[in-house]
């Protein structure tokens, strides 16, 4: 697994590995997390494994998973790119997949730093562009040239995911909304419904969803956190 060094002594992995097996037929709701995944899928009754590449989700999505399906996933750090054409995978020998991903990932250190910062309440696209000595339009073009979502995507999703992690704290929702840069509670509610399909009040009462949002992704990527019961992005993409 590639490790990215940062000033100080921070070491941040470029992907997390995870596994999941469906014990029965199920429909899983996948929430946007700012990550792409590489999925190695084994299905009951099917001899060979298949490999799938997911895209960045922009809203909740339902995925059907058949009983007996096993998935080995490689969740890429937010902002990391892997060109599908650059990752030539021999499904007859997946033992070296870690090394293949290591060799195929594309990273732009400046963009990774900006993506990490965009979801913070005290940062805006304009302020981060100024800090990097460019205009907002130039920053937009830079992200487009890298074939990653625009800064606004990372800004809105990062803020929503950070605010969602505060839901278990028993303080008024209006205070959480202001703390995370929303104009008011209604504004936060609209964004939560957009990204998670739930109002903040409903999310507070949904421990399974809160657990999913606590998994590594935009706003909380960390080597310290392991992926546990994380359901796939898609097995049909």
C-alpha positions in Angstrom: 0.0 0.0 0.0 1.4 3.4 -1.0 1.9 5.8 1.9 1.9 9.6 1.3 4.2 11.6 3.5 3.1 15.1 4.6 4.9 17.9 6.5 5.3 17.1 10.2 5.1 13.3 10.5 1.7 12.6 9.0 1.5 9.4 6.9 -1.7 8.9 4.9 -2.5 5.8 2.9 -3.7 6.1 -0.6 -6.2 3.3 -0.3 -8.0 1.1 2.3 -8.7 -2.5 1.8 -12.1 -4.0 2.9 -14.1 -7.2 2.5 -17.8 -7.9 2.5 -19.9 -11.1 2.0 -23.7 -11.0 1.6 -25.4 -13.8 3.6 -28.7 -13.2 2.0 -30.2 -11.3 -0.9 -30.2 -7.6 0.0 -30.5 -4.1 -1.3 -27.9 -1.8 0.2 -28.0 2.0 0.1 -24.6 3.5 -0.8 -23.9 7.0 0.4 -21.5 9.5 -1.3 -18.1 9.3 0.4 -15.9 11.1 -2.1 -14.0 7.9 -3.0 -13.7 5.6 -5.9 -13.4 1.9 -5.3 -11.9 -1.0 -7.1 -14.0 -4.1 -6.5 -13.1 -7.7 -7.0 -16.4 -9.6 -7.0 -17.0 -13.3 -6.5 -20.5 -14.7 -7.0 -21.9 -18.0 -5.9 -22.0 -20.4 -8.8 -19.7 -18.3 -11.0 -16.2 -19.6 -11.5 -14.3 -16.5 -12.3 -14.1 -13.2 -10.4 -14.9 -9.9 -12.0 -13.3 -6.5 -11.4 -15.3 -3.2 -11.3 -14.4 0.4 -11.0 -16.8 2.8 -9.3 -17.3 6.5 -9.9 -17.8 9.3 -7.5 -21.4 9.2 -6.2 -23.4 12.4 -6.0 -26.5 11.1 -4.2 -27.6 7.9 -2.4 -27.9 4.9 -4.6 -29.5 1.4 -4.1 -27.4 -1.6 -5.0 -28.8 -5.2 -5.2 -26.5 -7.9 -3.9 -27.2 -11.6 -4.2 -26.6 -14.1 -1.4 -23.2 -15.5 -1.4 -21.6 -12.6 -3.2 -18.1 -11.8 -1.8 -16.4 -8.5 -2.5 -12.8 -7.5 -1.9 -12.7 -3.7 -2.1 -9.9 -1.1 -2.5 -11.2 2.3 -1.5 -9.1 5.1 -2.9 -8.3 8.2 -0.9 -10.6 11.1 -2.0 -9.0 12.8 -5.0 -6.9 9.9 -6.0 -7.3 8.9 -9.6 -6.8 5.5 -11.3 -7.3 5.4 -15.1 -9.1 2.2 -15.9 -7.0 1.7 -19.0 -3.8 2.0 -16.9 -4.9 -0.8 -14.5 -4.5 -4.0 -16.6 -5.8 -6.7 -14.2 -5.3 -10.4 -14.8 -8.2 -11.9 -13.0 -6.6 -15.3 -13.1 -3.9 -13.9 -10.7 -5.1 -11.2 -8.2 -2.4 -11.8 -5.7 -0.5 -8.8 -6.9 -3.4 -6.4 -7.1 -2.0 -4.2 -4.3 1.1 -3.6 -6.3 -0.9 -3.0 -9.5 -2.9 -0.3 -7.8 0.2 1.2 -6.3 1.7 1.5 -9.8 -1.5 2.9 -11.4 -2.7 5.6 -8.9 -2.3 9.2 -10.0 -2.0 11.9 -7.3 -1.7 15.6 -7.4 -0.4 16.7 -3.9 -1.8 20.2 -4.1 -5.2 19.0 -5.1 -5.3 16.4 -2.3 -4.5 19.2 0.2 -7.2 21.4 -1.2 -9.8 18.6 -1.2 -9.0 17.9 2.5 -9.5 21.6 3.3 -12.6 22.3 1.3 -15.0 20.7 3.8 -13.8 22.8 6.7 -16.3 25.5 7.9 -13.7 28.2 7.8 -12.5 27.6 4.2 -14.1 28.5 0.9 -13.2 27.8 -2.7 -12.2 31.4 -3.1 -10.0 31.5 0.0 -8.2 28.2 -0.9 -7.6 29.5 -4.5 -6.0 32.7 -3.1 -3.8 30.6 -0.7 -2.6 28.8 -3.8 -2.0 31.9 -5.8 -4.7 31.3 -8.4 -8.2 32.4 -9.2 -11.3 30.3 -8.5 -11.7 29.8 -12.2 -8.2 28.5 -12.6 -8.7 26.1 -9.7 -11.9 24.8 -11.4 -9.9 24.2 -14.6 -7.2 22.5 -12.7 -9.6 20.0 -11.2 -11.3 19.5 -14.6 -7.9 18.8 -16.2 -7.3 16.1 -13.5 -10.6 14.5 -14.4 -11.9 14.8 -10.8 -15.1 16.4 -9.6 -15.2 20.2 -9.3 -14.2 22.0 -6.0 -17.8 22.6 -5.3 -18.5 18.9 -5.0 -15.7 18.4 -2.4 -16.8 21.5 -0.5 -20.5 20.5 -0.2 -20.0 16.8 0.4 -17.1 17.4 2.8 -19.1 19.8 4.9 -22.1 17.5 5.0 -20.1 14.5 6.0 -18.3 16.4 8.8 -21.7 17.8 10.1 -23.2 14.3 10.0 -20.4 13.0 12.3 -21.7 15.6 14.9 -25.2 14.1 14.9 -24.6 11.8 17.9 -23.7 14.9 20.0 -26.9 16.0 21.8 -26.9 19.7 21.0 -29.5 21.5 19.0 -29.4 20.9 15.3 -29.5 24.7 14.7 -26.1 25.0 16.6 -24.6 22.2 14.5 -25.8 23.9 11.3 -24.0 27.2 12.3 -20.9 25.4 13.5 -20.4 23.7 10.1 -21.1 26.8 8.0 -24.7 26.4 7.0 -26.9 29.5 7.0 -29.5 27.9 9.2 -31.0 24.5 10.1 -33.2 24.4 7.0 -30.1 24.8 4.8 -28.4 21.9 6.5 -31.6 19.8 6.2 -31.7 20.3 2.4 -28.1 19.3 2.1 -28.5 16.2 4.2 -31.5 15.0 2.2 -29.5 15.7 -1.0 -26.4 13.7 0.0 -27.8 11.1 2.5 -31.5 10.9 1.7 -32.3 11.6 5.4 -33.1 14.7 7.5 -30.6 15.5 10.3 -33.3 14.4 12.8 -33.8 11.0 11.0 -30.0 10.6 10.7 -29.7 10.9 14.5 -32.0 8.0 14.9 -30.2 5.8 12.3 -27.1 4.2 14.0 -26.4 2.0 10.9 -26.2 5.0 8.7 -24.0 6.9 11.2 -21.7 3.9 11.3 -21.4 3.9 7.5 -20.6 7.7 7.5 -17.9 7.0 10.1 -16.0 4.8 7.7 -12.9 6.3 5.9 -13.9 8.8 3.3 -14.0 12.5 2.6 -13.5 14.4 5.8 -12.3 11.5 7.9 -9.7 9.6 5.9 -7.3 8.0 8.3 -4.9 5.0 8.6 -6.2 4.6 12.1 -9.7 3.6 10.9 -10.4 0.2 9.5 -13.3 -0.5 7.1 -15.7 -2.9 8.8 -19.2 -3.5 7.5 -19.0 -1.4 4.4 -21.3 -2.3 1.6 -20.2 -1.8 -2.0 -20.5 1.1 -4.4 -21.8 -1.1 -7.2 -21.4 -4.6 -8.6 -22.9 -3.7 -11.9 -21.0 -0.6 -13.1 
